[in-house]
Amino acid sequence: MKIGYKLAAEAFGPAELVRQTQRAEAVGFDFVEISDHFHPWLDNQGHSPFAWTVLGAIAERTERIGLATGVTCPTVRYHPAVIAQAAATLALLSDGRFTLGVGSGERLNEHVVGREFPAVRARHAMLREALDIIRLLWRGGYRSYDGRYLSLEDARVFDLPDEPPPIAVAASGPPSARIAAELGDGLFATEDKPEIVRRYAEAGGAGPKYAEVPVAWAPDEHTAAKAAHETTRWALTGWKVMSELPNPVNFAAATTTVTEQDVAQKFACGPDPARYVAAARSFADAGFDHLVMQNAGPDPDGFLDFYAAELAGPLRELTPGTPT
């Protein structure tokens, strides 16, 4: 089992995210994953730096830890040619430690460039075309592409690694799991649904399977749940809401009825390592083999110390299940 640390890019500035990664490497995490957002989910989170600049700084200030986007939408706010270039550069700077996580995006981040954010079926079709373009450019040479939604004209990425970075594709249901299997090198998810892994495998997917485990560390459960409620209650809205609302104020309005008790049921809160292991085991039993600790607690250093002292061993002993 590989264990990752989620960089809360909506809650911390760029220099702090680099510092946290250095500490995560020191306490033994296998990789870090950063969201690629333009806006935070809620205004009171207060941050949303450019993920690719942060990752470049991390690559230069770490030696071992893996890096991943969780996830980038390469279709609206970015053209896939830009992501192909960015990912190739980061793979070089990190000596092959980078994984490109991609997905079909959220209106929260993609509408800012003034383009229509399409319906799910079109978003999936666009993602397929984007992955075709990225793969095409990673083959080297000048390339052109004419798709229904995306095009490319006489483009070449000059700085390419010997091996292109793996691509993990976000999935929440059968259509996106099929895209992950057919066009990706791995799977990315945020829910402990065995069906997602099963559909991925049925479509031929055999790569690493990433999932985010919601946790919130603090010396007591109430403090942890309170902090998670203040900054991360949006996580309880579900993907159909999370992908569609345009601004942080909308997420604030959509979560007025979410209580601390609701958050405590979703997140492993407080100082008891057994709760964290149980939460992680749910994802392992669903078939995931790369578990990302998404800490919504108020003290990242406290959580990193807690991980080193209490969680690293038990989490690594988990065995991915085989969904039926």
C-alpha positions in Angstrom: 0.0 0.0 0.0 1.3 3.5 -1.0 0.3 6.4 1.3 0.0 10.0 0.1 -0.5 13.4 1.7 -3.1 15.8 0.3 -1.7 19.3 -0.1 -4.7 21.5 0.9 -4.0 24.2 -1.7 -7.3 26.0 -0.9 -6.2 26.4 2.8 -2.5 27.3 2.5 -0.3 29.6 0.5 2.4 28.3 -1.9 5.4 28.6 0.4 3.6 26.7 3.2 2.6 23.9 0.7 6.3 23.5 -0.2 7.2 23.3 3.5 4.5 20.8 4.2 5.8 18.6 1.4 9.3 18.7 2.8 7.9 17.5 6.2 5.8 14.9 4.5 8.9 13.5 2.8 10.7 13.5 6.1 8.0 11.5 8.0 7.8 8.9 5.2 4.9 9.6 2.9 5.3 8.1 -0.5 3.8 11.0 -2.5 1.9 14.2 -2.2 -1.1 15.2 -4.3 -2.3 18.8 -5.0 -5.6 20.0 -6.4 -5.4 22.2 -9.4 -8.0 24.9 -8.7 -8.5 28.6 -9.6 -10.9 29.2 -6.6 -11.1 27.6 -3.2 -14.3 25.8 -2.3 -15.1 28.3 0.4 -13.9 31.9 0.8 -12.8 31.3 4.3 -10.2 28.8 3.1 -8.5 31.8 1.7 -6.0 30.4 -0.8 -5.7 28.8 -4.3 -2.1 29.2 -5.7 -1.1 28.0 -9.1 -0.5 24.3 -8.7 2.1 24.0 -11.4 4.4 26.7 -9.9 4.1 25.0 -6.4 4.9 21.6 -7.9 8.0 23.0 -9.6 9.3 24.4 -6.4 8.5 21.1 -4.6 10.4 19.1 -7.2 13.5 21.2 -6.6 13.3 21.1 -2.8 12.6 17.4 -2.4 14.5 14.2 -3.3 12.3 11.1 -3.0 8.6 11.9 -2.6 6.3 11.4 -5.5 4.2 14.3 -6.9 0.7 14.2 -8.4 -2.1 16.6 -9.5 -5.4 15.6 -8.0 -6.7 16.5 -10.4 -6.1 18.8 -13.5 -8.9 19.5 -16.0 -7.1 19.7 -19.4 -10.0 20.9 -21.5 -11.5 24.3 -20.6 -9.2 26.5 -18.4 -6.2 24.8 -20.0 -5.6 23.5 -23.5 -4.3 20.0 -23.4 -1.1 21.1 -25.3 -0.3 23.3 -22.3 -0.8 20.5 -19.9 1.3 18.1 -22.1 4.2 20.7 -21.9 3.7 21.4 -18.2 3.7 17.7 -17.2 6.7 16.9 -19.4 8.7 19.7 -17.7 7.7 18.6 -14.2 8.6 15.0 -15.0 12.1 16.3 -16.0 12.5 18.5 -12.9 11.3 15.7 -10.5 13.4 13.0 -12.1 10.4 11.0 -13.0 8.5 11.4 -9.7 5.4 13.0 -11.2 2.0 11.5 -12.0 -0.5 13.6 -14.0 -4.0 13.2 -12.5 -6.7 14.5 -14.8 -10.5 14.8 -14.7 -13.4 16.4 -16.4 -13.4 19.4 -14.1 -15.6 21.6 -12.0 -17.5 24.7 -13.0 -15.9 26.4 -9.9 -12.6 26.6 -11.7 -13.3 26.3 -15.4 -15.9 29.0 -15.9 -13.4 31.7 -15.1 -12.0 31.9 -18.7 -15.5 32.8 -20.0 -16.1 29.5 -21.9 -19.2 27.4 -21.5 -18.8 24.5 -19.0 -20.6 21.7 -20.8 -22.8 18.8 -19.6 -21.2 15.6 -18.4 -21.4 13.7 -21.6 -19.6 16.5 -23.5 -17.0 16.8 -20.7 -16.2 13.2 -21.0 -15.8 13.4 -24.8 -13.6 16.5 -24.3 -11.4 14.6 -21.8 -11.0 11.8 -24.3 -9.8 14.2 -26.9 -7.5 16.0 -24.5 -5.8 12.7 -23.5 -5.4 11.9 -27.2 -3.6 15.2 -27.7 -1.4 14.8 -24.6 -0.3 11.4 -25.7 0.3 12.6 -29.2 2.5 15.4 -28.1 4.5 13.1 -25.8 5.4 11.0 -28.9 7.6 13.9 -30.0 7.7 15.9 -33.3 5.2 18.4 -34.7 1.7 17.2 -34.3 -1.8 18.3 -35.4 -5.2 17.1 -34.2 -8.8 17.8 -35.3 -11.4 16.7 -32.9 -15.0 17.6 -32.3 -14.2 19.8 -29.3 -10.4 20.3 -29.3 -7.8 20.9 -32.0 -4.0 21.2 -32.3 -2.0 22.8 -35.0 1.7 22.2 -35.7 2.6 21.8 -32.0 5.7 20.2 -30.5 6.9 19.7 -27.0 10.6 20.1 -27.2 11.6 19.0 -23.6 10.4 15.4 -23.1 11.4 12.9 -20.5 12.7 9.5 -21.6 9.5 8.0 -20.1 6.3 10.1 -20.1 4.6 10.6 -16.7 1.8 8.2 -15.9 -1.7 9.6 -16.2 -4.3 8.8 -13.5 -7.9 9.6 -14.6 -10.6 10.6 -12.1 -13.7 8.5 -12.1 -17.0 8.6 -10.2 -19.0 6.1 -12.3 -18.9 3.7 -15.2 -18.3 6.1 -18.1 -15.3 7.8 -16.4 -14.0 4.5 -15.1 -14.0 3.3 -18.7 -12.0 6.4 -19.8 -9.5 5.7 -17.1 -9.0 2.1 -18.3 -8.9 2.9 -22.0 -6.8 6.1 -22.0 -5.1 6.4 -18.6 -2.4 4.5 -16.7 -4.3 4.6 -13.4 -7.5 5.5 -11.6 -8.3 8.3 -9.3 -11.4 8.6 -7.0 -12.8 10.3 -3.9 -15.3 7.7 -2.9 -14.9 4.2 -1.4 -17.1 2.6 -4.0 -16.0 -0.9 -5.1 -18.0 -0.5 -8.2 -15.6 2.2 -9.5 -12.6 -0.1 -9.2 -14.6 -3.1 -10.6 -15.7 -1.1 -13.7 -12.2 0.1 -14.2 -10.9 -3.5 -14.1 -13.7 -4.8 -16.3 -12.7 -2.2 -19.0 -9.1 -3.4 -18.9 -7.6 -1.1 -16.3 -4.7 -2.5 -14.4 -2.8 0.5 -13.1 -2.5 2.1 -9.6 -5.8 3.1 -8.0 -5.7 6.4 -6.0 -8.3 7.5 -3.5 -8.6 10.3 -1.0 -9.4 9.4 2.6 -11.1 12.2 4.5 -9.5 12.7 8.0 -9.2 15.6 10.4 -6.5 15.5 13.1 -6.6 17.5 16.3 -5.9 16.6 20.0 -9.7 16.1 20.5 -12.6 15.1 18.3 -14.6 18.3 18.7 -11.7 20.6 17.6 -11.1 18.4 14.6 -14.7 18.3 13.5 -15.1 22.0 14.0 -12.2 22.8 11.8 -13.3 20.3 9.1 -16.8 21.8 9.2 -15.5 25.4 8.8 -13.3 24.7 5.8 -14.3 21.4 4.2 -18.1 20.8 4.6 -18.4 21.2 0.9 -17.0 17.6 0.7 -20.4 16.3 1.8 -22.3 17.8 -1.1 -21.6 15.0 -3.6 -20.0 15.1 -7.0 -23.1 16.2 -8.9 -23.1 19.4 -6.8 -19.3 19.8 -6.5 -18.9 19.8 -10.3 -21.7 22.3 -11.0 -21.6 25.3 -8.6 -19.7 28.3 -9.9 -18.2 30.1 -6.9 -17.3 29.7 -3.2 -20.4 31.7 -2.2 -22.6 29.0 -3.8 -20.9 26.3 -1.8 -21.4 28.3 1.3 -25.1 28.6 0.5 -25.3 24.9 -0.4 -23.9 23.7 2.9 -25.8 25.8 5.4 -27.6 22.7 6.7 -24.4 20.6 7.1 -23.6 20.2 10.8 -20.4 19.3 12.7 -22.0 15.9 13.4 -22.5 15.4 9.7 -18.8 16.1 9.1 -17.7 13.8 11.9 -19.5 11.0 10.2 -17.7 11.6 6.9 -14.2 12.4 8.3 -12.1 10.4 10.8 -11.8 13.1 13.4 -9.6 13.4 16.5 -6.6 11.6 18.0 -7.7 7.9 17.8 -5.5 6.1 15.2 -8.1 3.2 15.0 -10.6 5.6 13.4 -8.1 6.6 10.7 -7.2 3.0 10.0 -10.9 2.0 9.7 -11.5 4.9 7.3 -8.5 3.9 5.2 -9.5 0.2 5.3 -12.9 1.1 3.7 -11.0 2.4 0.6 -8.5 -0.5 0.7 -11.4 -3.0 0.8 -12.9 -1.2 -2.2 -9.7 -2.1 -4.2 -7.6 1.1 -3.9 -3.9 0.8 -3.4 -2.7 4.4 -3.2 -4.4 6.1 -0.3 -4.2 9.9 0.1 -4.7 11.3 3.6 -6.8 14.4 3.1 -6.4 16.1 6.5 -8.9 18.9 7.2 -7.8 19.4 10.8 -6.3 22.7 12.0 -2.7 21.6 12.6 -0.9 20.1 9.7 2.3 19.6 11.6 0.4 17.8 14.4 -1.1 15.5 11.8 2.3 14.8 10.2 3.7 13.9 13.6 0.7 11.8 14.3 1.1 10.0 11.0 4.7 9.1 11.7 4.0 7.9 15.3 0.7 6.2 14.9 -0.4 5.6 11.3 2.4 4.8 9.0 2.8 1.2 10.0 -0.9 0.2 10.2 -1.8 1.9 7.0 1.0 0.2 5.1 -0.2 -3.1 6.3 -3.6 -2.7 4.6 -4.2 -4.9 1.6 -6.3 -3.8 -1.4 -9.4 -5.9 -1.8 -10.8 -7.3 -5.0 -14.3 -5.8 -5.7 -17.0 -8.2 -6.8 
